[in-house]
Amino acid sequence: MQKIKEHSFSSICILLLFIFMLLLPRQVFLGAKSGLLLWFQTILPTLLPFSMISNIMIETNSIYYISNAVGPVLRPFFRVSSAGVFAIVIGFLCGYPLGAKVIGQLLKNDAVSREEAEYLLSFCNNVSPIFLINYLVISALQRVSLMCPVLMIMIASPILCSFLFRFGKCKNTIPESATSDIQIKPFRMKILNRCMMDSFEMMVYLGGYIMAFSILFTLLIHLPGFGFLTCLLPFLEVTNGISLIQTFPLSFAQRFIFTLSICSFGGICAIFQTQLVLSGTSLSVWSYTKKKLVTMLVTSLLACLYLLFI
């Protein structure tokens, strides 16, 4: 009976969405156009090259060159394996959802344990520094002087949370990987073709999610009687959400804290994207979402402390 009620509710929601789309065709067009342009002009050229090269590095075990280079610093600090070091580097530099994708791929290839993968996922899937600099600081906040503080806050919050999540997993150390025994696989065309197809498939799915959430975002803004939901809309999709926050009748300090918090959380769209790239693994997206909410709270606190004391 409970399942029947849940199915009925979801069916009604889908039907209402269809009716709203028929009633507001212009908003649907504008939302779809905005989402597809965002995907084509920003997401595709930013993520596709890194997705392809990270896949190739994982398939050929070349990731251990990076692990050997920065591992002596990152391994003891985060208590991860050598493969985990690569996930940290990608997760902090390349942005949603590539960090989660790399972690899922490492888990599938048995390069990391499930426990380590879950720990890595809790803090290694973040907004990229390029997005923070170009879109958040320069375009949205329009204060270049905030570039360093924003980067420091957005990097420090997941790092601080990693200590909490590590102890939450009751695991303080992760054994050293036998990197000396790792064999670098020769690069072959079939590896390139497989990695390219995997990356292209992921990009198409991401484009679909971004377009869908952009349409939903636009519809909710223009629907009569839904004005009370405006403050919640930034949680849907981070790019449109940041732009919307700048129109709120808030002080700059309040908009600064709200904006950084949304970026730290990533939005529901990013959660759906993470669910996509983790398909085929045993990693829990619900657990990931709860930890992103904790990270959002820590980011808000750091932003408040920055404004208060600096």
QUINORSUL-V889473 format. One record per backbone hydrogen bond with DSSP energy under -0.5 kcal/mol. NH is the residue of the N-H (numbers start at 1). CO is the residue of the C=O. E is the energy in kcal/mol with one decimal. If there is no record, write none. Layout:
NH | CO | E
NH | CO | E
This chain:
5 | 1 | -2.2
6 | 2 | -2.3
7 | 3 | -2.6
8 | 4 | -2.4
9 | 5 | -2.5
10 | 6 | -2.4
11 | 7 | -2.3
12 | 8 | -2.3
13 | 9 | -2.3
14 | 10 | -2.2
15 | 11 | -2.3
16 | 12 | -2.7
17 | 13 | -2.3
18 | 14 | -2.2
19 | 15 | -2.2
20 | 16 | -2.7
21 | 17 | -2.2
22 | 18 | -1.7
23 | 19 | -2.2
24 | 20 | -1.9
25 | 22 | -0.5
28 | 24 | -1.8
29 | 25 | -2.4
30 | 26 | -2.7
31 | 27 | -2.7
32 | 28 | -2.7
33 | 29 | -2.6
34 | 30 | -2.5
35 | 31 | -2.5
36 | 32 | -2.5
37 | 33 | -2.4
38 | 34 | -2.3
39 | 35 | -2.3
40 | 36 | -3.0
41 | 37 | -3.1
42 | 38 | -1.7
43 | 38 | -2.0
44 | 39 | -3.5
46 | 42 | -1.3
47 | 43 | -3.1
48 | 43 | -0.5
48 | 44 | -1.9
51 | 47 | -2.9
52 | 48 | -2.4
53 | 49 | -2.3
54 | 50 | -2.3
55 | 51 | -2.0
56 | 52 | -2.2
57 | 53 | -2.3
58 | 54 | -2.1
59 | 55 | -2.6
60 | 56 | -2.1
61 | 58 | -0.7
62 | 57 | -1.3
63 | 57 | -1.3
64 | 61 | -1.3
65 | 62 | -1.9
66 | 62 | -0.7
67 | 63 | -2.3
68 | 64 | -2.1
69 | 65 | -1.3
70 | 66 | -2.5
71 | 67 | -1.9
73 | 70 | -1.2
74 | 70 | -2.3
75 | 71 | -2.8
77 | 73 | -0.9
78 | 74 | -2.8
79 | 75 | -2.0
80 | 75 | -0.9
85 | 81 | -1.3
86 | 82 | -1.0
87 | 83 | -1.4
88 | 84 | -1.9
89 | 85 | -2.2
90 | 86 | -2.4
91 | 87 | -2.7
92 | 88 | -2.0
93 | 89 | -1.4
94 | 90 | -2.7
95 | 90 | -0.5
95 | 91 | -0.5
98 | 95 | -1.6
99 | 95 | -0.7
101 | 97 | -2.3
102 | 98 | -2.5
103 | 99 | -2.0
104 | 100 | -2.6
105 | 101 | -2.3
106 | 102 | -2.6
107 | 103 | -2.2
108 | 104 | -2.3
109 | 105 | -2.0
110 | 107 | -1.5
111 | 106 | -2.8
112 | 106 | -0.9
117 | 113 | -2.5
118 | 114 | -2.4
119 | 115 | -1.9
120 | 116 | -3.0
121 | 117 | -2.6
122 | 118 | -1.0
123 | 120 | -1.5
124 | 120 | -1.9
126 | 91 | -1.2
126 | 124 | -0.5
132 | 128 | -2.0
133 | 129 | -2.5
134 | 130 | -2.7
135 | 131 | -1.9
136 | 131 | -1.7
137 | 132 | -2.7
138 | 133 | -2.0
139 | 134 | -1.0
140 | 135 | -2.5
141 | 136 | -3.3
142 | 137 | -1.1
143 | 137 | -1.7
146 | 143 | -1.9
147 | 144 | -2.0
150 | 146 | -2.6
151 | 147 | -2.2
152 | 148 | -2.7
153 | 149 | -2.6
154 | 150 | -2.7
155 | 151 | -1.7
156 | 152 | -2.6
157 | 153 | -2.2
158 | 154 | -0.6
159 | 155 | -1.3
160 | 156 | -2.9
161 | 157 | -2.2
162 | 158 | -1.6
163 | 159 | -0.9
163 | 160 | -0.7
164 | 160 | -1.0
165 | 161 | -2.8
166 | 162 | -2.0
167 | 163 | -1.9
168 | 164 | -1.8
169 | 165 | -1.2
169 | 166 | -0.5
170 | 167 | -1.4
171 | 166 | -1.6
179 | 177 | -2.2
181 | 178 | -1.6
182 | 179 | -1.1
184 | 182 | -0.6
185 | 60 | -1.9
185 | 183 | -0.5
191 | 188 | -0.6
192 | 188 | -1.8
193 | 189 | -3.0
194 | 190 | -2.1
195 | 191 | -2.5
196 | 192 | -2.6
197 | 193 | -2.4
198 | 194 | -2.1
199 | 195 | -2.1
200 | 196 | -2.9
201 | 197 | -2.4
202 | 198 | -1.9
203 | 199 | -2.3
204 | 200 | -2.2
205 | 201 | -2.0
206 | 202 | -2.5
207 | 203 | -2.4
208 | 204 | -1.9
209 | 205 | -2.3
210 | 206 | -2.8
211 | 207 | -2.4
212 | 208 | -2.4
213 | 209 | -2.5
214 | 210 | -2.0
215 | 211 | -2.3
216 | 212 | -2.3
217 | 213 | -2.6
218 | 214 | -2.2
219 | 215 | -2.7
220 | 216 | -2.4
221 | 217 | -1.5
222 | 218 | -1.5
223 | 219 | -1.5
226 | 223 | -1.5
229 | 226 | -1.6
230 | 227 | -1.7
232 | 229 | -1.6
233 | 229 | -1.1
233 | 230 | -0.7
234 | 230 | -0.5
235 | 232 | -1.6
236 | 233 | -2.3
237 | 233 | -0.7
238 | 266 | -0.7
241 | 237 | -2.2
242 | 238 | -2.4
243 | 239 | -1.6
244 | 240 | -2.2
245 | 241 | -2.4
246 | 242 | -1.3
247 | 244 | -1.6
248 | 245 | -1.5
250 | 248 | -2.4
255 | 251 | -2.4
256 | 252 | -2.6
257 | 253 | -2.2
258 | 254 | -2.5
259 | 255 | -2.6
260 | 256 | -2.1
261 | 257 | -2.1
262 | 258 | -2.2
263 | 259 | -2.2
264 | 260 | -2.2
265 | 261 | -2.1
266 | 262 | -2.9
268 | 235 | -2.8
269 | 236 | -2.8
270 | 266 | -0.6
271 | 267 | -1.4
272 | 268 | -2.3
273 | 269 | -2.2
274 | 270 | -2.4
275 | 271 | -2.5
276 | 272 | -2.0
277 | 273 | -2.2
278 | 274 | -1.4
279 | 276 | -1.4
281 | 278 | -1.8
285 | 283 | -0.6
288 | 284 | -1.6
289 | 285 | -2.6
290 | 286 | -2.1
291 | 287 | -1.8
292 | 288 | -2.0
293 | 289 | -1.8
294 | 290 | -1.7
295 | 291 | -2.3
296 | 292 | -2.1
297 | 293 | -1.9
298 | 294 | -2.1
299 | 295 | -2.5
300 | 296 | -2.3
301 | 297 | -2.0
302 | 298 | -2.5
303 | 299 | -2.6
304 | 300 | -2.3
305 | 301 | -2.5
306 | 302 | -2.3
307 | 303 | -2.2
308 | 304 | -2.2
309 | 305 | -2.5
310 | 306 | -2.4
